[in-house]
Amino acid sequence: MDTAIEVTDLVVKRGKRTVLDRFSCAVPRGSVTGLLGPSGSGKTTLMRAIVGVQVVAGGTVTVLGSPAGSPALRSRIGYLTQAPSVYADLTVRENARYFASLYRLGKDAADRAIETVGLTGAAGQLVSDLSGGQRSRASLACAIVSRPELLVLDEPTVGQDPVLRDELWAHFRRMAADGATVLVSSHVMDEANRCDRLLLIREGLLIADDTPAAVKRSAGADDLDQAFLNLIRAHEAVAA
Ligand SMILES: Nc1ncnc2c1ncn2[C@@H]1O[C@H](COP(=O)(O)OP(=O)(O)OP(=O)(O)O)[C@@H](O)[C@H]1O
């Protein structure tokens, strides 16, 4: 497997809690990999370690062949945080152009990203005047504007309607088909079905790492909702 992200024995403590405890996983290049797990299980923490903004207590994280956080990776990774990270006092277009300029890209790249997230009609609006879902799409436009090799997306479809969600997923699939690697966290199981691979985390431990079909098969379930419940319960039974 050509690997985009390799995490080995990662330990992260936040406050007094060990959030990830010797966590290991690998994400193949050119894949859409879903990161799933109950609230508080460590998904955001893992993403932060991958993009290099999380203090780690042990282990290694290698991203596109370099240690996570290396300056050389900055222009190769797009990161969408859960809280929109765009300037509220600028328009959608101004935000996208500003982020494009950081990568020495022009207006075309900005306009393309705005179109991809379905905000062309609102491009001239101030971000402060957008709805929550629109604001999160404005943030996504800025994350994808440079067409990064690795996109790390923390719940990118929260608050989006089904049509937009479908379009965004089609776009993630297109980016992977073009060779990019997409790591995306989600709570929505019909979205998980659209991933090439799934990583299921519970309380900082990896309890499944496989294709959606194989996850269902190994859990003896017809749908992913049930498969995850079965896996989590089996895990709880072993832990008890
Ligand atoms: N700044 C912080 N200081 C201390 N503990 C934190 C901090 N941020 C998160 N945590 C704790 O780390 C654990 C993992 O949080 P994380 O945000 O990674 O979970 P998550 O799986 O992304 O959750 P969600 O699906 O709700 O976004 C939680 O127990 C959380 O309380």
The ligand as an SDF file (V2000), in Angstrom:
LIG
                    3D

 31 33  0  0  0  0  0  0  0  0999 V2000
   -8.4610   21.4300   24.8950 N   0  0  0  0  0  0  0  0  0  0  0  0
   -8.7060   20.3130   25.5670 C   0  0  0  0  0  0  0  0  0  0  0  0
   -8.2800   20.1390   26.8490 N   0  0  0  0  0  0  0  0  0  0  0  0
   -8.5330   19.0020   27.5390 C   0  0  0  0  0  0  0  0  0  0  0  0
   -9.2150   17.9630   27.0270 N   0  0  0  0  0  0  0  0  0  0  0  0
   -9.6680   18.0740   25.7750 C   0  0  0  0  0  0  0  0  0  0  0  0
   -9.4360   19.2380   24.9750 C   0  0  0  0  0  0  0  0  0  0  0  0
  -10.0160   19.0580   23.7700 N   0  0  0  0  0  0  0  0  0  0  0  0
  -10.5720   17.8250   23.7950 C   0  0  0  0  0  0  0  0  0  0  0  0
  -10.3560   17.2440   24.9910 N   0  0  0  0  0  0  0  0  0  0  0  0
  -10.8130   15.8960   25.4010 C   0  0  0  0  0  0  0  0  0  0  0  0
  -10.2040   14.9610   24.5340 O   0  0  0  0  0  0  0  0  0  0  0  0
  -11.1160   13.8950   24.2550 C   0  0  0  0  0  0  0  0  0  0  0  0
  -11.2030   13.6810   22.7530 C   0  0  0  0  0  0  0  0  0  0  0  0
  -11.7380   14.8410   22.1510 O   0  0  0  0  0  0  0  0  0  0  0  0
  -11.8860   14.9690   20.5760 P   0  0  0  0  0  0  0  0  0  0  0  0
  -12.3080   16.3870   20.2990 O   0  0  0  0  0  0  0  0  0  0  0  0
  -10.6810   14.4470   19.9250 O   0  0  0  0  0  0  0  0  0  0  0  0
  -13.1120   13.9680   20.3020 O   0  0  0  0  0  0  0  0  0  0  0  0
  -13.9790   13.7440   18.9650 P   0  0  0  0  0  0  0  0  0  0  0  0
  -14.0340   12.2680   18.7460 O   0  0  0  0  0  0  0  0  0  0  0  0
  -13.4700   14.5810   17.8630 O   0  0  0  0  0  0  0  0  0  0  0  0
  -15.4150   14.2520   19.4420 O   0  0  0  0  0  0  0  0  0  0  0  0
  -16.6430   14.9280   18.5850 P   0  0  0  0  0  0  0  0  0  0  0  0
  -17.1850   13.8400   17.6950 O   0  0  0  0  0  0  0  0  0  0  0  0
  -17.6130   15.3200   19.6650 O   0  0  0  0  0  0  0  0  0  0  0  0
  -16.0640   16.0980   17.8380 O   0  0  0  0  0  0  0  0  0  0  0  0
  -12.4240   14.2460   24.9240 C   0  0  0  0  0  0  0  0  0  0  0  0
  -12.5160   13.5440   26.1350 O   0  0  0  0  0  0  0  0  0  0  0  0
  -12.2990   15.7290   25.1850 C   0  0  0  0  0  0  0  0  0  0  0  0
  -12.9940   16.0640   26.3620 O   0  0  0  0  0  0  0  0  0  0  0  0
  1  2  1  0
  2  3  1  0
  2  7  2  0
  3  4  2  0
  4  5  1  0
  5  6  2  0
  6  7  1  0
  6 10  1  0
  7  8  1  0
  8  9  2  0
  9 10  1  0
 10 11  1  0
 11 12  1  0
 11 30  1  0
 12 13  1  0
 13 14  1  0
 13 28  1  0
 14 15  1  0
 15 16  1  0
 16 17  2  0
 16 18  1  0
 16 19  1  0
 19 20  1  0
 20 21  2  0
 20 22  1  0
 20 23  1  0
 23 24  1  0
 24 25  2  0
 24 26  1  0
 24 27  1  0
 28 29  1  0
 28 30  1  0
 30 31  1  0
M  END
$$$$
